[in-house]
Amino acid sequence: LGMVGWYWYWILSMPHTIGVSEAGNVEFVSVIRTRRTTLRDIKSIKPYTSQFGFLIVRTSDGKIRLLNQFDGFHDFILRLKTANPAVELRGG
């Protein structure tokens, strides 16, 4: 029962929307929570090695797992690279 609960928490906390304000604030919105950071605080975006189709976004506050593809992701990457040229981006 604990494993089932953990699985659903993991699924429901995965972001389905990324919002970026003009000031560079980023919101990763999921069903059960919203995580906030800034474009400058994002250190890297890399494929999640143990699970195909997921990415890890590393920030100064921790890491965020998200699906590899969803609407508006390419626009987010473009804005991120413009605001934070030092960010490390790796493809799968």
PyMOL commands that place a pseudoatom at each C-alpha (Angstrom):
pseudoatom trace, name=CA, resn=LEU, resi=1, chain=A, elem=C, hetatm=0, pos=[0.000, 0.000, 0.000]
pseudoatom trace, name=CA, resn=GLY, resi=2, chain=A, elem=C, hetatm=0, pos=[2.927, 2.313, 0.758]
pseudoatom trace, name=CA, resn=MET, resi=3, chain=A, elem=C, hetatm=0, pos=[4.422, 1.737, -2.690]
pseudoatom trace, name=CA, resn=VAL, resi=4, chain=A, elem=C, hetatm=0, pos=[1.102, 2.534, -4.363]
pseudoatom trace, name=CA, resn=GLY, resi=5, chain=A, elem=C, hetatm=0, pos=[0.830, 5.750, -2.324]
pseudoatom trace, name=CA, resn=TRP, resi=6, chain=A, elem=C, hetatm=0, pos=[4.390, 6.759, -3.212]
pseudoatom trace, name=CA, resn=TYR, resi=7, chain=A, elem=C, hetatm=0, pos=[3.762, 6.066, -6.907]
pseudoatom trace, name=CA, resn=TRP, resi=8, chain=A, elem=C, hetatm=0, pos=[0.657, 8.265, -7.004]
pseudoatom trace, name=CA, resn=TYR, resi=9, chain=A, elem=C, hetatm=0, pos=[2.398, 11.032, -5.071]
pseudoatom trace, name=CA, resn=TRP, resi=10, chain=A, elem=C, hetatm=0, pos=[5.249, 10.863, -7.613]
pseudoatom trace, name=CA, resn=ILE, resi=11, chain=A, elem=C, hetatm=0, pos=[2.822, 11.018, -10.566]
pseudoatom trace, name=CA, resn=LEU, resi=12, chain=A, elem=C, hetatm=0, pos=[0.633, 13.783, -9.122]
pseudoatom trace, name=CA, resn=SER, resi=13, chain=A, elem=C, hetatm=0, pos=[3.623, 15.951, -8.158]
pseudoatom trace, name=CA, resn=MET, resi=14, chain=A, elem=C, hetatm=0, pos=[5.114, 15.853, -11.668]
pseudoatom trace, name=CA, resn=PRO, resi=15, chain=A, elem=C, hetatm=0, pos=[4.720, 19.230, -13.423]
pseudoatom trace, name=CA, resn=HIS, resi=16, chain=A, elem=C, hetatm=0, pos=[2.303, 19.445, -16.348]
pseudoatom trace, name=CA, resn=THR, resi=17, chain=A, elem=C, hetatm=0, pos=[2.761, 23.189, -16.968]
pseudoatom trace, name=CA, resn=ILE, resi=18, chain=A, elem=C, hetatm=0, pos=[5.728, 25.551, -16.863]
pseudoatom trace, name=CA, resn=GLY, resi=19, chain=A, elem=C, hetatm=0, pos=[5.020, 29.261, -16.486]
pseudoatom trace, name=CA, resn=VAL, resi=20, chain=A, elem=C, hetatm=0, pos=[7.682, 31.925, -17.000]
pseudoatom trace, name=CA, resn=SER, resi=21, chain=A, elem=C, hetatm=0, pos=[7.082, 35.563, -16.096]
pseudoatom trace, name=CA, resn=GLU, resi=22, chain=A, elem=C, hetatm=0, pos=[8.711, 38.558, -17.760]
pseudoatom trace, name=CA, resn=ALA, resi=23, chain=A, elem=C, hetatm=0, pos=[10.834, 39.020, -14.619]
pseudoatom trace, name=CA, resn=GLY, resi=24, chain=A, elem=C, hetatm=0, pos=[12.330, 35.525, -15.037]
pseudoatom trace, name=CA, resn=ASN, resi=25, chain=A, elem=C, hetatm=0, pos=[10.326, 33.731, -12.346]
pseudoatom trace, name=CA, resn=VAL, resi=26, chain=A, elem=C, hetatm=0, pos=[9.456, 30.128, -13.195]
pseudoatom trace, name=CA, resn=GLU, resi=27, chain=A, elem=C, hetatm=0, pos=[6.544, 28.053, -11.882]
pseudoatom trace, name=CA, resn=PHE, resi=28, chain=A, elem=C, hetatm=0, pos=[6.431, 24.281, -12.317]
pseudoatom trace, name=CA, resn=VAL, resi=29, chain=A, elem=C, hetatm=0, pos=[2.755, 23.450, -11.777]
pseudoatom trace, name=CA, resn=SER, resi=30, chain=A, elem=C, hetatm=0, pos=[1.540, 19.940, -10.905]
pseudoatom trace, name=CA, resn=VAL, resi=31, chain=A, elem=C, hetatm=0, pos=[-1.754, 18.600, -9.584]
pseudoatom trace, name=CA, resn=ILE, resi=32, chain=A, elem=C, hetatm=0, pos=[-0.719, 18.700, -5.917]
pseudoatom trace, name=CA, resn=ARG, resi=33, chain=A, elem=C, hetatm=0, pos=[1.922, 21.431, -5.740]
pseudoatom trace, name=CA, resn=THR, resi=34, chain=A, elem=C, hetatm=0, pos=[3.646, 24.315, -7.463]
pseudoatom trace, name=CA, resn=ARG, resi=35, chain=A, elem=C, hetatm=0, pos=[7.396, 24.757, -7.284]
pseudoatom trace, name=CA, resn=ARG, resi=36, chain=A, elem=C, hetatm=0, pos=[8.885, 28.198, -7.901]
pseudoatom trace, name=CA, resn=THR, resi=37, chain=A, elem=C, hetatm=0, pos=[12.380, 29.268, -8.909]
pseudoatom trace, name=CA, resn=THR, resi=38, chain=A, elem=C, hetatm=0, pos=[14.035, 31.727, -11.282]
pseudoatom trace, name=CA, resn=LEU, resi=39, chain=A, elem=C, hetatm=0, pos=[15.671, 31.184, -14.660]
pseudoatom trace, name=CA, resn=ARG, resi=40, chain=A, elem=C, hetatm=0, pos=[19.025, 32.129, -13.119]
pseudoatom trace, name=CA, resn=ASP, resi=41, chain=A, elem=C, hetatm=0, pos=[18.692, 29.458, -10.401]
pseudoatom trace, name=CA, resn=ILE, resi=42, chain=A, elem=C, hetatm=0, pos=[18.336, 26.596, -12.898]
pseudoatom trace, name=CA, resn=LYS, resi=43, chain=A, elem=C, hetatm=0, pos=[21.710, 24.844, -13.189]
pseudoatom trace, name=CA, resn=SER, resi=44, chain=A, elem=C, hetatm=0, pos=[21.012, 22.017, -15.639]
pseudoatom trace, name=CA, resn=ILE, resi=45, chain=A, elem=C, hetatm=0, pos=[18.421, 19.986, -17.509]
pseudoatom trace, name=CA, resn=LYS, resi=46, chain=A, elem=C, hetatm=0, pos=[19.405, 16.402, -18.249]
pseudoatom trace, name=CA, resn=PRO, resi=47, chain=A, elem=C, hetatm=0, pos=[17.703, 13.102, -19.076]
pseudoatom trace, name=CA, resn=TYR, resi=48, chain=A, elem=C, hetatm=0, pos=[16.768, 11.008, -16.049]
pseudoatom trace, name=CA, resn=THR, resi=49, chain=A, elem=C, hetatm=0, pos=[19.138, 8.058, -16.425]
pseudoatom trace, name=CA, resn=SER, resi=50, chain=A, elem=C, hetatm=0, pos=[17.017, 5.310, -14.903]
pseudoatom trace, name=CA, resn=GLN, resi=51, chain=A, elem=C, hetatm=0, pos=[13.700, 6.155, -16.585]
pseudoatom trace, name=CA, resn=PHE, resi=52, chain=A, elem=C, hetatm=0, pos=[13.305, 6.845, -20.285]
pseudoatom trace, name=CA, resn=GLY, resi=53, chain=A, elem=C, hetatm=0, pos=[11.137, 9.850, -21.173]
pseudoatom trace, name=CA, resn=PHE, resi=54, chain=A, elem=C, hetatm=0, pos=[11.833, 11.963, -18.081]
pseudoatom trace, name=CA, resn=LEU, resi=55, chain=A, elem=C, hetatm=0, pos=[14.120, 14.932, -17.400]
pseudoatom trace, name=CA, resn=ILE, resi=56, chain=A, elem=C, hetatm=0, pos=[15.771, 16.232, -14.236]
pseudoatom trace, name=CA, resn=VAL, resi=57, chain=A, elem=C, hetatm=0, pos=[15.839, 20.001, -13.764]
pseudoatom trace, name=CA, resn=ARG, resi=58, chain=A, elem=C, hetatm=0, pos=[18.496, 20.862, -11.181]
pseudoatom trace, name=CA, resn=THR, resi=59, chain=A, elem=C, hetatm=0, pos=[18.054, 24.158, -9.370]
pseudoatom trace, name=CA, resn=SER, resi=60, chain=A, elem=C, hetatm=0, pos=[19.833, 25.801, -6.465]
pseudoatom trace, name=CA, resn=ASP, resi=61, chain=A, elem=C, hetatm=0, pos=[16.987, 24.463, -4.251]
pseudoatom trace, name=CA, resn=GLY, resi=62, chain=A, elem=C, hetatm=0, pos=[16.974, 20.845, -5.446]
pseudoatom trace, name=CA, resn=LYS, resi=63, chain=A, elem=C, hetatm=0, pos=[15.728, 18.901, -8.427]
pseudoatom trace, name=CA, resn=ILE, resi=64, chain=A, elem=C, hetatm=0, pos=[12.460, 18.606, -10.318]
pseudoatom trace, name=CA, resn=ARG, resi=65, chain=A, elem=C, hetatm=0, pos=[11.472, 15.583, -12.413]
pseudoatom trace, name=CA, resn=LEU, resi=66, chain=A, elem=C, hetatm=0, pos=[9.309, 16.211, -15.440]
pseudoatom trace, name=CA, resn=LEU, resi=67, chain=A, elem=C, hetatm=0, pos=[8.140, 14.557, -18.621]
pseudoatom trace, name=CA, resn=ASN, resi=68, chain=A, elem=C, hetatm=0, pos=[10.400, 14.889, -21.616]
pseudoatom trace, name=CA, resn=GLN, resi=69, chain=A, elem=C, hetatm=0, pos=[7.755, 16.440, -23.867]
pseudoatom trace, name=CA, resn=PHE, resi=70, chain=A, elem=C, hetatm=0, pos=[4.848, 18.785, -23.349]
pseudoatom trace, name=CA, resn=ASP, resi=71, chain=A, elem=C, hetatm=0, pos=[3.440, 21.968, -24.892]
pseudoatom trace, name=CA, resn=GLY, resi=72, chain=A, elem=C, hetatm=0, pos=[5.597, 25.068, -24.568]
pseudoatom trace, name=CA, resn=PHE, resi=73, chain=A, elem=C, hetatm=0, pos=[8.749, 23.240, -23.487]
pseudoatom trace, name=CA, resn=HIS, resi=74, chain=A, elem=C, hetatm=0, pos=[10.859, 24.475, -26.417]
pseudoatom trace, name=CA, resn=ASP, resi=75, chain=A, elem=C, hetatm=0, pos=[9.847, 28.079, -25.668]
pseudoatom trace, name=CA, resn=PHE, resi=76, chain=A, elem=C, hetatm=0, pos=[10.874, 27.533, -22.044]
pseudoatom trace, name=CA, resn=ILE, resi=77, chain=A, elem=C, hetatm=0, pos=[14.300, 26.217, -23.135]
pseudoatom trace, name=CA, resn=LEU, resi=78, chain=A, elem=C, hetatm=0, pos=[14.813, 29.205, -25.440]
pseudoatom trace, name=CA, resn=ARG, resi=79, chain=A, elem=C, hetatm=0, pos=[13.955, 31.701, -22.672]
pseudoatom trace, name=CA, resn=LEU, resi=80, chain=A, elem=C, hetatm=0, pos=[16.124, 29.771, -20.197]
pseudoatom trace, name=CA, resn=LYS, resi=81, chain=A, elem=C, hetatm=0, pos=[19.160, 29.773, -22.488]
pseudoatom trace, name=CA, resn=THR, resi=82, chain=A, elem=C, hetatm=0, pos=[18.703, 33.494, -23.189]
pseudoatom trace, name=CA, resn=ALA, resi=83, chain=A, elem=C, hetatm=0, pos=[18.434, 34.446, -19.495]
pseudoatom trace, name=CA, resn=ASN, resi=84, chain=A, elem=C, hetatm=0, pos=[21.000, 31.932, -18.224]
pseudoatom trace, name=CA, resn=PRO, resi=85, chain=A, elem=C, hetatm=0, pos=[23.692, 31.106, -20.835]
pseudoatom trace, name=CA, resn=ALA, resi=86, chain=A, elem=C, hetatm=0, pos=[25.619, 29.034, -18.259]
pseudoatom trace, name=CA, resn=VAL, resi=87, chain=A, elem=C, hetatm=0, pos=[22.825, 26.445, -17.911]
pseudoatom trace, name=CA, resn=GLU, resi=88, chain=A, elem=C, hetatm=0, pos=[23.875, 22.922, -18.878]
pseudoatom trace, name=CA, resn=LEU, resi=89, chain=A, elem=C, hetatm=0, pos=[21.496, 21.257, -21.338]
pseudoatom trace, name=CA, resn=ARG, resi=90, chain=A, elem=C, hetatm=0, pos=[21.847, 17.630, -22.377]
pseudoatom trace, name=CA, resn=GLY, resi=91, chain=A, elem=C, hetatm=0, pos=[19.676, 15.686, -24.766]
pseudoatom trace, name=CA, resn=GLY, resi=92, chain=A, elem=C, hetatm=0, pos=[18.632, 12.081, -24.513]
for i in range(1, 92): cmd.bond("trace and resi %d" % i, "trace and resi %d" % (i + 1))
show_as sticks, trace
zoom trace
